[in-house]
Amino acid sequence: MIDVTIENFESEVIAASMEIPVLVDFWAPWCGPCKVIGPLLEKLETDYAGRFKLVKIDSDQEQQLAGAFGIRSIPTCILLKGGQPVDGFMGALPEGKIKEFLDKHVPAAEELEAEAAEEEALDALADGDTDAALEKLQHAVATDPANDDARFDYVKLLLQLGRIDDAKVAFAPVIAKTGTVRRLDSLMRWQNAIDFAHAQPDGATALDARIAANKRDFEARFGKAQCLMAAQQWTAAMDELLEILMRDKAWNDELARKTYVAILDVIEPPKPKVAEGQIPPDDPVVATYRRRLSSVVLS
């Protein structure tokens, strides 16, 4: 719990609410109900273990802030997320009602645990520790199965390491979402490319011969692109797909473009952390190939 004034309101409330929900308790020393709800809120802040932040504002001392929020009676509690008020309540509610209110807005404990594990996994990857990264990502997915970002990173790392069967098992629970979640669709396209490549007894040799005989043999070009994807030769695969796009953008229901986009999804690294207000730089390879795709598609 933090006492907030006009001087620290911006940092302790607005900025903080960009990261986690902030519950603002408007109170006054003479208010009897405030003395009832205050300890309850502090207890819940402890019980919720970082899932929300509690701040208190003395409405008598900070009349400018009370006026800005339109406070007419106390206690009044306002919840902020993303710098904006999203909900609130008045009066000394019982603990159960306050918990019902909080549970509508604060992240579940499992979500926070999964997010923390995912962050640790990305740090481990940056240090080159793939074993630790896999362990953290597996924990994140097990803790919060609905976390598609963690699952994407987990399946992606398994595929990068050649653990195809493990990747398919981890991916199975979200197969039905590939039609609506693009990054999951991108993983599916990568897995399909691996399956295709494994079914080619001569690798890309026969496909190269077909392309040499007919530059508009798009099935052969697409097959070669899949083989290159399976080998994680990403830029070569995109170059092959561009050859199709330059000749026929709409071929096979835009299959070349969709696969190209899938590769961009797969190879894009996590955005590096930057200071507040700054924009993280784009990966140079991803940025270059995005521009090439745009120039071909828009030409």
C-alpha positions in Angstrom: 0.0 0.0 0.0 1.3 3.5 -0.9 0.0 6.9 0.0 -0.4 9.0 -3.1 -0.3 12.7 -3.5 -0.5 15.0 -6.5 3.4 14.9 -6.7 3.7 11.1 -7.1 0.3 10.4 -8.7 1.7 10.1 -12.3 4.4 7.5 -11.4 2.6 5.6 -8.7 -0.8 5.4 -10.4 -0.8 6.2 -14.1 2.6 4.7 -15.0 2.1 1.8 -12.7 -1.3 0.9 -14.2 0.4 0.3 -17.5 2.0 -2.8 -15.9 -0.6 -4.0 -13.4 -4.1 -2.9 -12.3 -4.0 -0.2 -9.7 -6.8 0.2 -7.1 -7.1 3.7 -5.7 -8.8 4.0 -2.3 -10.1 7.5 -1.7 -10.5 7.9 2.1 -10.2 10.4 4.9 -9.1 10.1 8.6 -12.5 11.0 10.0 -14.4 8.4 7.8 -15.6 5.4 9.9 -16.3 3.1 6.9 -12.9 4.0 5.6 -11.3 2.5 8.7 -13.3 -0.7 8.0 -12.4 -1.2 4.4 -8.8 0.0 4.6 -7.4 -3.0 6.4 -9.5 -5.3 4.1 -7.9 -3.8 1.0 -4.4 -4.1 2.5 -5.1 -7.8 3.4 -6.3 -8.5 -0.2 -3.2 -6.8 -1.7 -1.1 -9.2 0.3 -3.3 -12.2 -0.5 -3.3 -11.4 -4.3 0.5 -11.4 -4.2 1.3 -8.7 -6.8 -1.7 -9.2 -9.0 -2.8 -5.6 -8.3 -1.4 -2.5 -6.6 -3.2 -0.6 -3.8 -2.7 3.1 -3.3 -4.6 5.4 -0.9 -5.5 9.0 -1.5 -6.6 11.3 1.4 -9.5 13.1 -0.3 -9.3 16.0 2.2 -5.6 16.6 1.6 -5.7 15.9 -2.1 -8.9 17.6 -3.2 -7.5 18.2 -6.7 -7.2 14.5 -7.3 -10.6 13.8 -5.7 -12.2 16.4 -7.9 -10.5 14.9 -11.0 -12.1 11.5 -10.2 -15.5 13.1 -9.3 -15.4 11.7 -5.8 -18.7 12.6 -4.0 -18.6 10.2 -1.1 -16.0 8.1 0.7 -14.8 5.4 0.7 -14.7 5.2 -3.0 -12.4 2.8 -4.9 -11.4 3.3 -8.5 -9.5 0.7 -10.5 -7.1 1.8 -13.3 -5.7 -0.2 -16.1 -3.6 1.1 -18.9 -3.7 4.6 -17.4 -7.5 4.8 -17.5 -10.2 4.2 -14.9 -12.1 1.0 -15.8 -14.4 0.3 -12.8 -15.0 1.2 -9.2 -17.3 0.9 -6.2 -18.4 3.0 -3.2 -18.8 2.1 0.4 -17.3 -0.5 2.8 -18.1 -3.7 0.9 -17.4 -7.0 2.6 -14.3 -8.9 1.7 -16.1 -11.4 -0.6 -17.7 -8.6 -2.7 -14.3 -6.9 -3.0 -12.8 -10.1 -4.2 -15.5 -10.5 -6.8 -14.8 -7.0 -8.0 -11.0 -7.7 -8.2 -11.4 -11.1 -9.9 -13.2 -9.4 -12.8 -10.1 -7.3 -13.6 -6.9 -8.6 -12.2 -4.9 -11.3 -13.9 -5.1 -14.9 -12.5 -2.2 -16.1 -10.5 -1.6 -18.7 -13.2 -1.3 -16.1 -15.9 1.3 -14.1 -13.9 3.3 -17.3 -13.1 3.3 -18.3 -16.8 4.3 -14.8 -17.9 7.2 -14.8 -15.5 8.3 -18.3 -16.7 8.2 -17.1 -20.3 10.3 -14.1 -19.5 12.9 -16.3 -17.8 12.8 -18.6 -20.8 13.6 -15.7 -23.2 16.4 -14.6 -20.9 17.8 -18.2 -20.9 17.6 -18.2 -24.7 19.5 -15.0 -24.9 22.2 -16.6 -22.8 22.2 -19.7 -25.1 20.8 -22.0 -22.4 18.2 -23.9 -24.5 17.6 -26.6 -21.8 16.6 -24.0 -19.2 14.5 -22.2 -21.8 12.6 -25.4 -22.7 12.0 -26.1 -19.0 10.6 -22.6 -18.4 8.4 -22.6 -21.5 7.1 -26.1 -20.6 6.2 -24.8 -17.2 4.6 -21.7 -18.6 2.4 -23.8 -20.9 1.5 -26.2 -18.2 0.6 -23.4 -15.8 -1.5 -21.4 -18.3 -2.6 -23.6 -21.2 -4.4 -20.6 -22.7 -1.2 -18.6 -23.1 -0.7 -18.8 -26.9 2.5 -16.8 -26.8 4.2 -19.2 -24.4 3.0 -22.2 -26.5 4.2 -20.5 -29.7 7.7 -20.0 -28.2 7.7 -23.6 -26.7 6.7 -25.3 -29.9 9.0 -23.1 -32.0 12.0 -24.0 -29.8 11.2 -27.7 -30.0 11.0 -27.5 -33.8 14.3 -25.6 -33.9 15.9 -28.4 -31.8 14.5 -31.0 -34.1 12.2 -32.5 -31.5 9.4 -32.9 -34.0 7.3 -35.4 -32.2 7.4 -33.4 -29.0 6.5 -30.3 -30.9 3.4 -32.0 -32.4 2.3 -33.2 -28.9 2.7 -29.7 -27.5 0.9 -28.2 -30.5 -2.1 -30.6 -30.5 -4.2 -28.7 -28.0 -4.3 -25.6 -30.2 -4.7 -27.1 -33.7 -8.3 -25.9 -33.8 -7.1 -22.3 -33.3 -4.9 -22.2 -36.4 -7.7 -20.7 -38.4 -8.0 -17.7 -36.0 -4.5 -17.2 -34.5 -2.0 -16.4 -37.2 1.2 -17.3 -35.3 -0.2 -20.7 -34.5 -1.1 -21.1 -38.2 2.5 -20.2 -39.0 3.8 -23.0 -36.7 1.4 -25.4 -38.5 2.9 -24.4 -41.9 6.4 -25.0 -40.6 5.4 -28.5 -39.3 3.7 -29.2 -42.7 6.9 -28.2 -44.4 8.9 -30.6 -42.2 6.5 -33.5 -43.0 6.8 -32.7 -46.7 10.6 -32.6 -46.6 10.7 -36.0 -44.8 8.6 -37.5 -47.6 11.1 -36.5 -50.3 13.5 -39.4 -50.9 15.9 -37.3 -53.0 15.5 -34.1 -51.0 15.2 -31.0 -53.3 17.3 -32.6 -56.1 14.2 -33.7 -58.2 12.5 -30.4 -57.5 15.5 -28.4 -58.7 15.4 -30.4 -61.9 11.8 -29.6 -62.4 12.4 -25.9 -61.8 15.3 -25.8 -64.3 13.0 -27.3 -66.9 10.2 -24.9 -66.2 10.6 -21.8 -64.1 6.8 -21.6 -63.8 6.5 -25.0 -62.1 5.2 -23.4 -58.9 4.5 -26.7 -57.2 8.1 -27.6 -57.5 9.2 -24.1 -56.3 6.9 -24.3 -53.4 8.1 -27.8 -52.6 11.7 -26.6 -52.6 10.7 -23.7 -50.3 9.2 -26.2 -47.9 12.4 -28.3 -47.9 14.4 -25.1 -47.2 12.0 -24.3 -44.3 12.4 -27.8 -42.9 16.2 -27.2 -43.0 15.6 -23.8 -41.3 17.2 -22.0 -44.3 14.7 -19.2 -43.9 16.0 -16.5 -46.3 16.5 -19.1 -49.1 13.0 -20.3 -48.6 11.6 -16.8 -48.8 13.6 -16.1 -51.9 12.1 -19.2 -53.5 8.6 -18.0 -52.5 9.3 -14.6 -53.9 10.0 -16.2 -57.3 6.5 -17.5 -57.2 5.0 -14.2 -56.1 6.8 -12.3 -58.8 5.2 -14.5 -61.4 1.7 -15.2 -59.9 0.7 -13.5 -56.6 -2.6 -15.4 -56.4 -1.2 -18.9 -57.1 -3.0 -21.6 -55.1 -5.1 -19.3 -53.0 -2.0 -17.1 -52.2 -0.2 -20.0 -50.7 3.2 -18.5 -51.4 2.4 -15.2 -49.6 0.8 -17.0 -46.6 3.8 -19.2 -46.2 6.2 -16.3 -46.6 4.3 -14.5 -43.8 4.5 -17.6 -41.7 8.3 -17.6 -42.0 8.5 -14.0 -40.9 6.4 -14.9 -37.8 8.7 -17.8 -37.0 12.0 -16.0 -37.4 11.1 -12.7 -35.7 13.0 -12.6 -32.4 11.4 -11.3 -29.2 11.5 -7.5 -29.0 14.4 -6.2 -26.8 13.5 -4.2 -23.8 13.8 -0.5 -24.2 13.2 2.6 -22.1 9.7 3.8 -21.7 8.5 5.8 -24.7 11.1 4.2 -27.1 10.3 1.9 -29.9 12.3 -1.4 -30.0 14.3 -1.8 -33.2 13.2 -4.2 -35.9 15.3 -7.3 -36.7 17.2 -6.3 -39.9 16.5 -9.6 -41.7 12.8 -9.5 -40.9 12.6 -5.8 -41.8 14.4 -6.4 -45.2 12.2 -9.4 -46.2 9.0 -7.6 -45.1 10.0 -4.7 -47.5 10.7 -7.2 -50.3 7.3 -8.9 -49.8 5.5 -5.5 -49.8 7.3 -4.4 -53.0 6.3 -7.6 -54.8 2.7 -7.8 -53.6 2.0 -4.1 -54.2 3.7 -4.0 -57.6 
